């Protein structure tokens, strides 16, 4: 693309070695290389410079040979890829440089011609990147005219404005100029510097108390200055919330850190003003709303919010849960929050027009996905001792008084945790989110709820849904049944229906059989129920893969050993009457009704486990040997089912190929007596 308008197309280029495996002298692992790439990208290093640094400093000849993918794809997977591809970026820089040259030399016709060629290449590249999806369809190339020198001058001017505002109150008018530079689209570097400068300025203003609203202020001029500063501050917060919705992860994380910094300064300012603990929850509500209702929220933004702030600060975690409840409520009205804008120190403007557009129709999956992602990343569970609450974003006053704030109450934290999860589970969940919630339900949610029985309806509906969802709901139901005395009607009938031909093919198979072994371990279960499960598992094993059969055989063996009353299933001869010994008609040989979903009516206890005899002739010798255990007396101990749950075709192949034969197989081979075999054309030719 770069040689498109030169006289020769050019054939000189680097030749990548044909060998795609990393050389033996490369000791770097793929994880180390990916981590180093992300580390360099966060410092602003371009992808091509990253490759050069890895080659020269760490001896990595080719990143794709070690990691299996390219540098840009690694950066894109981690949300660190440049917004504009590198070749297009440098072409734009070249066009900007030519524009600067033409400003000084207006009659340079050759430069004008070269500029047209460069811009043509830019347009062709933009068209290609839009087609391939690397650039949004609305992206347009605009000649901003900012050169490197002009950008540096603007950055230096912003720093001078910042210094004048912080040092002298009479320089507050410069805030408008800095804000215009922050919103400017012409120079990204200057805009970034201006945004951070505004953060430092407003932090200093909060410290000085200039942004506080005082009721007994008699100075009308000071009150007007305060109102003007608060108006500009709200505009700055709105700008940061808008940056949260951009597609670049580093910009999102930077905006989030500035918003939390402003939140902390506002809380400390309120503490100094009234000497009481006052957490600015309205500000946090605006931040949480911008993050959860953000379709462009990157994984790094959600992880940073959860790990750096929610996990680290007890007060932010407590009010985050309360805000999730408020945002998930159908009665929540964002305009009601914004109606008090003039009476509060900070309040971000809502980005939605009405309650319906908030997302309960189209955007709700985004809200649910982001909310669950953050709540699932919260590793700090509700604490039980008041002395454990030591980490606060807004520090507590030295003298709290008789009433302790709710952020120090273990019961308040546990109640906020429970209400947040219940509010989230009431929303319509996508199938993937539904399964992820059920996966963590028994370990991460139920033990920390104030009343775990409130989850009965959710788990019961999930258990009745069928398919993999029912399998995943078993863990939560088992916890409620054993620890909280949940009485689920017709539990075993529903469990029996989960045994279908798809069971041995789903990835949650091991989890299901672990729980099934626990559910059927009681000696008080009736014989017909155990016989129904053993018979159905045996019947499904006939069409199951080898990895499923090695689970079914030990499972049935353990059931028969734990319930001797079902031993008739292996002693009864299929096809013969147990009383008269006469042979039955083929249609009446097996009394079992496989289509019956009620274990009491499937006639399993009147049947036999002829399926296990069939498996003794399985094509895979290990399965046939394992099934022969039913021909031996039941004197052996029960199988440890955990040893059979993780087998796959790969483990079978590995164990068979690693086994050394006791005796080498006999091979009937005849050593050749001549170079060519008799009858070959070459042999006949050489015979002459």
HELIX and SHEET records of a PDB file:
HELIX    1   1 UNK A   30  UNK A   42  1                                  13    
HELIX    2   2 UNK A   47  UNK A   58  1                                  12    
HELIX    3   3 UNK A   63  UNK A   67  1                                   5    
HELIX    4   4 UNK A   71  UNK A   77  1                                   7    
HELIX    5   5 UNK A   86  UNK A  104  1                                  19    
HELIX    6   6 UNK A  109  UNK A  131  1                                  23    
HELIX    7   7 UNK A  148  UNK A  167  1                                  20    
HELIX    8   8 UNK A  169  UNK A  171  5                                   3    
HELIX    9   9 UNK A  174  UNK A  183  1                                  10    
HELIX   10  10 UNK A  188  UNK A  208  1                                  21    
HELIX   11  11 UNK A  220  UNK A  243  1                                  24    
HELIX   12  12 UNK A  249  UNK A  274  1                                  26    
HELIX   13  13 UNK A  281  UNK A  292  1                                  12    
HELIX   14  14 UNK A  299  UNK A  304  1                                   6    
HELIX   15  15 UNK A  305  UNK A  310  3                                   6    
HELIX   16  16 UNK A  314  UNK A  328  1                                  15    
HELIX   17  17 UNK A  334  UNK A  338  1                                   5    
HELIX   18  18 UNK A  341  UNK A  343  5                                   3    
HELIX   19  19 UNK A  356  UNK A  358  5                                   3    
HELIX   20  20 UNK A  364  UNK A  377  1                                  14    
HELIX   21  21 UNK A  386  UNK A  388  5                                   3    
HELIX   22  22 UNK A  406  UNK A  408  5                                   3    
HELIX   23  23 UNK A  410  UNK A  425  1                                  16    
HELIX   24  24 UNK A  431  UNK A  440  1                                  10    
HELIX   25  25 UNK A  441  UNK A  445  3                                   5    
HELIX   26  26 UNK A  446  UNK A  448  5                                   3    
HELIX   27  27 UNK A  452  UNK A  455  5                                   4    
HELIX   28  28 UNK A  456  UNK A  464  1                                   9    
HELIX   29  29 UNK A  468  UNK A  484  1                                  17    
HELIX   30  30 UNK A  491  UNK A  497  1                                   7    
HELIX   31  31 UNK A  503  UNK A  505  5                                   3    
HELIX   32  32 UNK A  509  UNK A  519  1                                  11    
HELIX   33  33 UNK A  527  UNK A  541  1                                  15    
HELIX   34  34 UNK A  546  UNK A  562  1                                  17    
HELIX   35  35 UNK A  564  UNK A  566  5                                   3    
HELIX   36  36 UNK A  568  UNK A  571  1                                   4    
HELIX   37  37 UNK A  586  UNK A  588  5                                   3    
HELIX   38  38 UNK A  610  UNK A  615  1                                   6    
HELIX   39  39 UNK A  621  UNK A  627  1                                   7    
HELIX   40  40 UNK A  628  UNK A  631  5                                   4    
HELIX   41  41 UNK A  641  UNK A  644  5                                   4    
HELIX   42  42 UNK A  649  UNK A  658  1                                  10    
HELIX   43  43 UNK A  681  UNK A  687  1                                   7    
END                                                                             
